[in-house]
Amino acid sequence: MLIEYKYEIAWGLYLLCALGFFGLMWPVFHRIPWRGVRRFFKALLAVLLFTPAASVPAENFLAPATLVFAYEALTGDMELAIQAGMLLGLAFVALLGVLLLETLFRRLLQSPSQDE
């Protein structure tokens, strides 16, 4: 039974460990005094930990994009490394877009009495 589900078990263990690491970093991030910088680093860590990429495209297996990028770049398969890097870059651009939209909405919805 374990052999049949080893891909799912590996993903489950990775997600559990990544969530644990993210939780351990939470108090570290709260030492950063600026809210915008703190939110950026939290979101950046989430992108780095939770963005998937194709590790074996022929068999449709996924793995964390940071691990795929590092492994494929070290072994010399630059096509998969570039693909994983592009996915990380797109996720980073999406992160910046969401943070900018959040900042814009916060400023638009802020009441005028708080500005004075």
C-alpha positions, 0 to 999 in steps of 0.5 A: 500500500505504501508503494502505491501512494508514495507520491502522495505521501511525499507531497503530504510530508513536504506540505506538512514540513513547509507549513511547519517551517512557515509557522516557525518563521512567523515570530521572526517576521513579526520582529520586522517593524514595517508592516509592508516589508513584513507582509512582503517577506511572508508572501515571498516565503509562501511563493518559494515554498508552495509554487509547484513545477513539473519535475518529470514532464512525461509522467506529469509529476509535480515538485516544489519549483525551488527544488526543481530549479536548483536540482535541474540547474545543478544537473545541467537540464536547463530546459526544466530549470528555466521552466521552474524559474519562469513559474517562480518569476510569474508567482513573484509577479503575481505576489507583487500585483496582489500586494500592490492592489492591497496597498491601493485598496487600503489607501482608498478605503482609509477614512480621511480622519486617519490622514490628519 
